[in-house]
Amino acid sequence: MKKILVAVFSLLLVAGVAQAQKYAVIDTRYILDKMPDYKTAQKQLDDIAAGWQKDIDGQQTALDGMYKAFEAEQVMLSDDLKKKREDQLFNKEKALRDLQRKRFGFEGDLFKKRQELIKPIQDKLYNAVQKMAVQRGYDFVLDKSEGITIIFADPKLDKSEDVLKDLGVR
């Protein structure tokens, strides 16, 4: 009987603590898709990326043609000419890979353009979420668009300093 009473009391205590914290769930992907600024920026970004991809595809087609021509003529070429053509193919292929990396690689032109066009819109969204959370007294705002992500957490709930103190770091 005593165990049941303790279990019921524990459940009521946990339920009370859970009710004390207010949280909200949003879908940033849905919100962004409804924002005209975001649609415009995303279309502009897609158009830029498509242009760069078309250029890369054209260069890849030219490189493929060079390889086919080299394979067809290879038996008739002298060793010096063969080596020179192999070097040309290697350099052309390296230049193409470098261009792909420059345009689409980590922190490449597409990444920078996305930062320029999309990040201000995302910042606008996050500022609106933060303002709403503070005004309505939410402790947490979760984003469900790509897994659960915390968009806003009330700073008074952050216990990082307490953990550092317990660890003897501060």
HUKAWO-V289501 format. One record per residue. N is the residue number from 0. RES is the residue in three letters. PSI is psi in degrees with one decimal (999 if undefined). OMEGA is omega in radians with two decimals (* if undefined). Layout:
N	RES	PSI	OMEGA
N	RES	PSI	OMEGA
This chain:
0	MET	-40.9	-3.13
1	LYS	-39.5	3.12
2	LYS	-40.2	3.14
3	ILE	-43.0	3.13
4	LEU	-41.6	3.11
5	VAL	-41.9	-3.14
6	ALA	-44.0	3.13
7	VAL	-44.3	3.12
8	PHE	-41.7	3.12
9	SER	-43.6	3.12
10	LEU	-41.9	3.10
11	LEU	-38.1	3.12
12	LEU	-46.0	3.12
13	VAL	-42.8	3.12
14	ALA	-38.2	3.12
15	GLY	-42.0	3.12
16	VAL	-41.6	-3.14
17	ALA	-36.8	3.13
18	GLN	-25.3	-3.09
19	ALA	-25.7	-3.12
20	GLN	128.4	3.10
21	LYS	135.7	3.10
22	TYR	160.1	3.11
23	ALA	156.1	3.09
24	VAL	131.9	3.10
25	ILE	166.9	3.08
26	ASP	97.1	-3.06
27	THR	-33.4	3.12
28	ARG	-45.2	3.12
29	TYR	-45.3	-3.12
30	ILE	-48.1	-3.14
31	LEU	-40.9	3.14
32	ASP	-21.7	3.12
33	LYS	-9.3	-3.12
34	MET	120.9	-3.13
35	PRO	-37.7	3.13
36	ASP	-40.9	-3.13
37	TYR	-43.4	3.13
38	LYS	-43.3	3.14
39	THR	-46.8	-3.13
40	ALA	-40.9	-3.13
41	GLN	-40.0	3.11
42	LYS	-43.0	3.11
43	GLN	-43.0	3.12
44	LEU	-42.3	3.11
45	ASP	-40.3	3.13
46	ASP	-42.6	3.11
47	ILE	-46.8	-3.14
48	ALA	-39.4	3.13
49	ALA	-40.4	3.09
50	GLY	-44.4	3.12
51	TRP	-41.0	-3.13
52	GLN	-37.7	3.12
53	LYS	-42.6	3.10
54	ASP	-44.9	3.13
55	ILE	-42.1	3.12
56	ASP	-40.3	3.10
57	GLY	-42.9	3.11
58	GLN	-35.3	3.11
59	GLN	-39.7	3.10
60	THR	-43.4	3.10
61	ALA	-41.1	3.12
62	LEU	-42.5	3.10
63	ASP	-40.5	3.09
64	GLY	-40.1	3.11
65	MET	-40.8	3.12
66	TYR	-43.9	3.14
67	LYS	-42.9	3.12
68	ALA	-40.3	3.13
69	PHE	-44.0	3.13
70	GLU	-37.3	-3.12
71	ALA	-35.8	-3.07
72	GLU	-7.1	-2.99
73	GLN	-42.8	-3.08
74	VAL	-22.9	-3.11
75	MET	-6.9	-3.07
76	LEU	147.3	3.04
77	SER	164.9	-3.12
78	ASP	-40.1	3.13
79	ASP	-46.2	-3.14
80	LEU	-38.0	3.12
81	LYS	-46.0	3.14
82	LYS	-41.6	3.14
83	LYS	-43.5	3.13
84	ARG	-38.4	3.09
85	GLU	-41.0	3.10
86	ASP	-41.3	3.11
87	GLN	-44.8	3.13
88	LEU	-43.3	3.14
89	PHE	-46.5	-3.13
90	ASN	-40.6	3.12
91	LYS	-42.0	3.14
92	GLU	-40.5	3.11
93	LYS	-42.5	3.12
94	ALA	-38.8	3.13
95	LEU	-44.3	3.09
96	ARG	-41.0	3.11
97	ASP	-40.8	3.12
98	LEU	-42.8	3.10
99	GLN	-44.9	3.14
100	ARG	-41.0	-3.13
101	LYS	-40.8	-3.10
102	ARG	-47.9	-2.95
103	PHE	-2.8	-3.10
104	GLY	176.3	3.10
105	PHE	123.6	-3.09
106	GLU	30.9	3.08
107	GLY	-168.2	-3.09
108	ASP	-38.5	3.14
109	LEU	-42.0	3.09
110	PHE	-45.5	-3.13
111	LYS	-41.0	3.13
112	LYS	-38.5	3.10
113	ARG	-41.7	3.10
114	GLN	-41.1	-3.11
115	GLU	-41.7	-3.02
116	LEU	-41.9	-2.98
117	ILE	-38.6	-3.05
118	LYS	-42.1	3.10
119	PRO	-33.4	3.12
120	ILE	-41.5	3.08
121	GLN	-40.8	3.11
122	ASP	-40.3	3.10
123	LYS	-43.6	3.11
124	LEU	-48.1	-3.10
125	TYR	-35.0	3.08
126	ASN	-39.2	3.10
127	ALA	-39.8	3.12
128	VAL	-44.9	-3.14
129	GLN	-43.5	3.13
130	LYS	-45.6	3.12
131	MET	-42.9	-3.11
132	ALA	-42.0	3.14
133	VAL	-44.7	-3.12
134	GLN	-39.3	-3.07
135	ARG	-2.1	3.06
136	GLY	28.6	3.10
137	TYR	138.7	3.06
138	ASP	-34.0	-3.14
139	PHE	144.2	2.95
140	VAL	120.5	-3.09
141	LEU	144.5	3.09
142	ASP	124.5	-3.11
143	LYS	2.3	-3.01
144	SER	-40.1	-3.12
145	GLU	70.2	-3.01
146	GLY	179.9	3.13
147	ILE	122.7	-3.14
148	THR	138.5	3.08
149	ILE	119.8	3.13
150	ILE	-38.8	-3.11
151	PHE	136.4	3.01
152	ALA	132.9	3.14
153	ASP	122.9	-3.10
154	PRO	-26.9	-3.13
155	LYS	-15.5	3.11
156	LEU	-10.1	-3.13
157	ASP	117.8	-3.10
158	LYS	22.6	-3.12
159	SER	-42.3	3.14
160	GLU	-37.8	3.10
161	ASP	-40.3	3.12
162	VAL	-43.8	3.10
163	LEU	-40.7	3.13
164	LYS	-43.1	3.11
165	ASP	-32.6	3.11
166	LEU	-9.2	-3.12
167	GLY	13.3	-3.13
168	VAL	-32.0	3.13
169	ARG	999	*
